[in-house]
Amino acid sequence: MLEMRPDCERCGTDLPAEAPGAFICSFECTFCAECADALDDRCPNCGGELMDRPARARALHAKFPPGTERRFKG
């Protein structure tokens, strides 16, 4: 199951699990659409491709909570 990290690692923008607009690599490094575009869809941590992260329905958050640990590197 995806961790659904709550923010962009590059700029700190909130990325709610139920909303579109997050991009992840195979290690789940997470970036907003603007940062993914600026990075040419390549993860700066591992060099992997950044892909659209699927959204998680809000109704499932209680049973399968999204991640809460923020990873903004500033």
Secondary structure, 3 states (H helix, E strand, C coil): CCCCCCECCCCCCECCCCCCCEEECCCCCEEEHHHHHHCCCECCCCCCECEECCCCCHHHCCCCCCCCCCCCCC
